[in-house]
């Protein structure tokens, strides 16, 4: 099973989109991911806090991983690598889905009060897969 398919499996098992991205990278040994990073991803479910519909949790989870790998731990290190990788992921996501906000991505399900439906989770699993695959290419 490739990393994208694995991310779908993890997501559909009950993890949020941001958590699924982080857990997939962790479980596939792509990089060492501290448990605190997975816990931090929990805050970004459904576009922050489970209800806000802001920036997609997939994108946030992936940016957390990019930051963990390429981020700096002092104010003198160069940021060109992390900036390039974060911008690349952002651009690919925007190109693929046309928007960044969870609310906009899932509007058709929110409008009919079916956000918690299995159909919406299956729809979002494609976003999880795309984001995980692009992320793994950047790492």
C-alpha positions in Angstrom: 0.0 0.0 0.0 1.5 3.4 -1.0 1.6 6.3 1.5 -1.4 8.0 0.0 -3.6 4.9 0.4 -2.3 4.4 3.9 -3.3 8.0 4.8 -6.9 7.2 3.6 -6.9 4.1 5.8 -5.7 6.1 8.8 -8.2 8.9 8.2 -11.2 6.7 7.7 -10.3 4.8 10.9 -11.3 7.9 12.9 -8.4 10.4 12.9 -9.0 13.9 11.7 -7.5 15.0 8.4 -4.6 16.9 10.1 -4.0 14.0 12.5 -4.0 11.5 9.6 -1.4 13.4 7.7 1.0 13.5 10.7 0.2 9.9 11.8 0.8 8.6 8.2 4.3 10.2 8.1 5.0 8.8 11.6 3.7 5.3 10.8 5.5 5.0 7.5 8.8 6.0 9.0 9.2 8.9 6.6 10.6 10.9 9.6 10.7 10.6 13.3 7.5 12.4 14.5 7.2 13.2 18.2 3.8 12.3 19.8 3.3 15.9 20.7 3.1 16.8 17.0 0.3 14.4 16.5 -1.5 15.8 19.6 -1.0 19.3 18.3 -2.6 18.3 15.0 -5.8 17.5 16.9 -6.5 21.3 17.2 -7.0 21.6 13.4 -9.9 19.3 12.8 -12.5 20.7 10.4 -10.6 23.9 9.8 -9.6 24.6 13.4 -11.4 23.5 16.6 -13.7 21.1 14.9 -16.1 23.8 13.7 -14.5 26.9 12.3 -14.1 25.8 8.7 -10.9 27.8 8.2 -7.7 26.6 6.6 -7.9 22.9 5.7 -6.5 20.6 8.4 -4.7 18.6 5.7 -2.7 21.6 4.7 -2.0 22.6 8.3 -0.9 19.0 9.2 1.4 18.9 6.3 2.9 22.3 7.0 3.5 21.1 10.6 5.5 18.2 9.3 7.5 20.5 6.9 8.1 22.8 9.8 9.3 19.9 12.0 11.7 18.7 9.4 13.0 22.0 7.9 12.1 24.6 10.5 14.7 26.5 12.4 15.4 26.5 16.1 17.2 29.9 16.2 16.8 33.2 14.5 20.0 33.0 12.5 19.3 29.9 10.4 18.2 30.3 6.8 14.5 29.9 6.0 14.7 29.5 2.2 14.3 25.7 2.2 11.2 25.7 4.5 9.7 28.6 2.7 10.2 27.0 -0.7 8.7 23.7 0.4 5.7 25.2 2.3 4.9 27.5 -0.7 5.2 24.6 -3.1 2.7 22.5 -1.1 0.4 25.5 -0.8 0.5 26.1 -4.5 -0.1 22.5 -5.4 -3.0 22.3 -3.0 -4.5 25.5 -4.4 -4.1 24.3 -8.0 -5.7 20.9 -7.2 -8.7 22.1 -5.1 -9.1 25.7 -6.0 -9.4 26.9 -2.4 -7.8 26.4 1.0 -10.6 26.7 3.5 -12.3 23.6 4.9 -15.6 25.4 4.7 -15.3 26.0 1.0 -13.9 22.5 0.3 -16.9 20.9 2.1 -19.6 23.5 1.4 -21.9 21.0 -0.4 -22.0 18.9 2.8 -22.3 21.8 5.2 -25.2 23.3 3.2 -27.3 20.2 3.6 -26.2 19.5 7.2 -24.3 16.4 6.2 -20.8 17.4 7.4 -20.6 14.5 9.8 -21.6 12.0 7.1 -19.6 9.1 5.8 -19.9 10.6 2.3 -18.1 13.7 3.4 -15.4 11.7 5.1 -14.9 9.8 1.9 -14.8 13.0 -0.1 -12.2 14.4 2.3 -10.2 11.2 2.1 -9.2 12.2 -1.5 -7.8 15.5 -0.1 -5.9 13.6 2.6 -4.4 11.3 0.0 -3.4 14.1 -2.3 -1.8 16.1 0.5 0.0 13.2 2.0 1.4 12.1 -1.4 2.6 15.7 -2.2 4.1 16.0 1.3 6.0 12.8 1.0 7.5 14.0 -2.3 8.7 17.2 -0.6 10.3 15.4 2.3 
